[in-house]
Amino acid sequence: MTEERAGISPALEDFAERLRTAARHLNLAVTDRSELAGTSFSGESSASTTLSPSDLPSESHAIKVDRFTIVLGLLPEIAALEAVRETLRRYRNQCVVARSYLSANETLDLQLMLLGPRASERQDSWRALALMVERDDRVARKLAWLRPEDPLRDEESFAEFLKRTFLARPWVRDASEFEDAALDELSAGSIAQPGLPRTTAEEWERIALDESKSPDQIVSALIKVWERRGQA
């Protein structure tokens, strides 16, 4: 038995529905797994198997698409390193709860997808923080959708986000849309992170793990690295 929290916000429900729609378009089975977003581990509910609200996010949702289980959540409203770290800690705990309901094989396909605040898409500070979130490989794979300022661009932005998920199906496009490309241009780095130099990602990781810097200094340093990416 698991305790469930209050209903999810419109923004998180919209995120979940977009994923459901994308999955159904590919004829993939979709089911809601509300028990994975509760406060208690699988089994008999007791004080020893229930996490404190201070250790869990205020809201989350979970769905299963094909063999993939997805925990959905929200990033904080401000691009502050400490706030994002705390949010990430709570959602990692939520993923631990989710894992208790999954088989060993199912845990391999557990993913955490976090929704950024409105207008976060074009902010360098949010891009840097989203990369930090996605490079955290503890408990579950993580992805962040940073939303545009204009809600009318949500469809376009979400489509770009989908390209980075298991729901991407580039091979179903018409072959005539593709141009010949030299094999030596298809480096592993350009496929994994289009437009992101490997050195930039490495610098971001070093900066994010530097405990001598304050949160504001870390964000400022991350932005400076992003601004000079690709320069000699």
Stockholm file with secondary structure:
# STOCKHOLM 1.0

chainA/1-232         MTEERAGISPALEDFAERLRTAARHLNLAVTDRSELAGTSFSGESSASTTLSPSDLPSESHAIKVDRFTIVLGLLPEIAALEAVRETLRRYRNQCVVARSYLSANETLDLQLMLLGPRASERQDSWRALALMVERDDRVARKLAWLRPEDPLRDEESFAEFLKRTFLARPWVRDASEFEDAALDELSAGSIAQPGLPRTTAEEWERIALDESKSPDQIVSALIKVWERRGQA
#=GR chainA/1-232 SS CCCCCSCCCHHHHHHHHHHHHHHHHTTCCEEECGGGGSSBCSSSCCGGGBCCGGGSCSCCEEEEETTEEEEEEECCSSCCHHHHHHHHHHHHHHHHHHHTTSCHHHHTTEEEEEECCTTCTTCHHHHHHHHHHHTCCSSSEEEEECCCSSGGGHHHHHHHHHTTSTTCCGGGSCGGGCCCCCGGGCCHHHHHSTTCCHHHHHHHHHHHTCTTSCHHHHHHHHHHHHHTTTCC
#=GC SS_cons         CCCCCSCCCHHHHHHHHHHHHHHHHTTCCEEECGGGGSSBCSSSCCGGGBCCGGGSCSCCEEEEETTEEEEEEECCSSCCHHHHHHHHHHHHHHHHHHHTTSCHHHHTTEEEEEECCTTCTTCHHHHHHHHHHHTCCSSSEEEEECCCSSGGGHHHHHHHHHTTSTTCCGGGSCGGGCCCCCGGGCCHHHHHSTTCCHHHHHHHHHHHTCTTSCHHHHHHHHHHHHHTTTCC
//
